[in-house]
């Protein structure tokens, strides 16, 4: 059983606690979209008694094409996330892309997220650690799960042991990802809580030429399988209209399908953890 990490009284990662849902749209497309999505997800998670952290990105710095939408930027993005945090009294998270962003982002969010492509960038990890926030590090698509031990050590040696590791699929040939469920217990052996990113795991990177494709129909299957293995958090991106989303639409869950998607996962999680 891994150690517990306290975020709030009702949000604890690890141990045999219920999984925490980390959810929201991929990108902050507008304040209205963010507020609508946060409202509905909060209602669903209260109904299902699921601890909830809201996620959205202020910048998508690794888009396939230079012409792709990237988001509102750090200042406007953090302003919107802070509004979500205060208006709904919910925890929030977002990702950083440069070492210099850690301090300013850490002043607003409850969890700093490190993108998979940047999980080995020492300066980013060190600066994120120095904020003393919980840091959620996504496993690189190019790394074996046991390689994430070095990432954990970088964080711990920088004075921060409030670490989450997230599985989000591994590169399998060109434009394809697969999920090795063995990575979940493997990374838990580092005594850190582990999350499963169900939506990015069905991406087809660059699969649409200038944008990333995806197979959202497989998200429920992978999420249930991960819950059966045992997870401390579930990461999913949701959108009211994924087919017209500005980022990651092909792999996002439709907002009006989220409740039914979560119900069996809640039951599997209870069974696995003996609650």
Secondary structure, DSSP 8 states (H G I E B T S, - for coil): ----EEEETTEEESTT---EEEEE-SB---HHHHHHHHHHHHHHHHHHT--EEEE-BS--TT-SSTTS---S-HHHHHHHHHHHHHHHT-EEEEEE-SGGGHHHHHTT-SEEEE-GGGTT-HHHHHHHHHTTSEEEEE--TTS-GGGHHHHHHHHHHTT---EEEEE--EE-STT-EE--THHHHHHHTTSSEEEEETTGGGEETTTTSSS-EE-GGGHHHHHHHHHHH--SEEEEEEETTGGG-SSSGGG-EEGGGHHHHHHHHHHHHHHHHT-
